[in-house]
């Protein structure tokens, strides 16, 4: 498991890397990285098998704390998980767009 800075994440995102948002649904609806799949932190263990093991998975939350914990669990399950340092706040602070509403 590793943490990545927002610029490295932006490059991966632009290349189509899978993104998992581990916030709660109400947080996700208020704004999320375009294309991010919502899997709330409490549900991650139940959804591990749905995640790809053949490429990096970027994990994001509001600030980076929940995504770090989720990425650690994913890594223990054999997933190349990468926590986005600074989370969605860093994404928006960098001037990146958000999608609103459900997936």
C-alpha positions in Angstrom: 0.0 0.0 0.0 1.2 3.4 -0.8 0.1 7.0 -0.6 0.1 9.2 -3.7 0.0 12.9 -4.1 -2.9 14.6 -5.9 -0.9 15.3 -9.1 0.1 11.6 -9.5 -3.5 10.6 -8.8 -4.7 13.1 -11.4 -2.4 11.5 -14.1 -3.7 8.0 -13.2 -7.3 9.2 -13.1 -6.9 10.8 -16.6 -5.6 7.4 -17.8 -8.7 5.6 -16.6 -7.4 4.1 -13.4 -10.1 2.7 -11.1 -11.1 5.0 -8.2 -12.9 3.9 -5.1 -14.5 6.5 -2.8 -14.8 5.2 0.7 -16.9 8.1 2.1 -20.5 7.7 3.1 -23.3 8.1 0.5 -24.4 11.6 1.6 -20.8 12.8 1.3 -20.4 11.2 -2.1 -23.6 12.8 -3.4 -22.3 16.3 -2.4 -19.3 15.9 -4.8 -16.9 13.1 -5.9 -14.1 12.6 -8.3 -15.7 11.8 -11.7 -16.0 8.1 -12.3 -15.3 7.1 -8.7 -17.1 4.0 -7.4 -18.7 4.5 -4.1 -17.8 1.7 -1.6 -18.2 3.1 2.0 -15.4 2.2 4.4 -17.6 -0.2 6.4 -18.5 -2.1 3.3 -15.0 -2.4 1.8 -14.4 -5.9 3.3 -17.5 -7.2 1.7 -16.6 -5.8 -1.7 -12.9 -6.7 -1.9 -13.6 -9.4 -4.4 -15.1 -6.9 -6.8 -11.9 -4.9 -7.1 -9.3 -5.6 -9.8 -6.0 -7.3 -8.7 -4.3 -6.7 -12.0 -3.8 -2.9 -11.8 -3.6 -0.2 -9.1 -6.8 0.9 -7.4 -6.9 4.5 -6.1 -8.7 5.0 -2.9 -10.1 8.4 -1.9 -12.1 9.9 0.9 -12.5 13.5 2.2 -9.0 14.0 3.6 -7.0 10.8 3.3 -7.6 9.1 6.6 -10.3 6.7 5.7 -8.8 6.0 2.4 -5.5 5.1 4.1 -7.2 2.6 6.3 -9.2 1.1 3.4 -6.1 0.8 1.2 -4.3 -1.0 4.0 -7.1 -3.6 4.1 -7.2 -3.9 0.3 -3.4 -4.4 0.2 -3.7 -7.3 2.7 -6.2 -8.8 0.3 -3.7 -8.6 -2.6 -4.8 -5.4 -4.2 -2.4 -2.8 -5.3 -4.2 -0.1 -3.4 -3.0 3.5 -3.4 -4.5 6.0 -0.9 -4.9 9.6 -2.3 -3.2 11.9 0.2 -5.4 14.9 1.0 -8.5 13.2 -0.5 -11.3 15.0 -2.2 -10.4 18.3 -0.5 -7.0 18.2 -2.1 -8.6 17.3 -5.5 -10.9 20.4 -5.4 -8.2 22.6 -4.0 -6.1 21.7 -7.0 -9.0 23.0 -9.2 -10.1 19.6 -10.3 -13.8 19.0 -11.2 -16.4 17.1 -9.0 -19.4 15.2 -10.1 -22.6 15.6 -8.0 -25.2 13.0 -7.1 -25.2 9.3 -7.4 -22.9 7.2 -9.6 
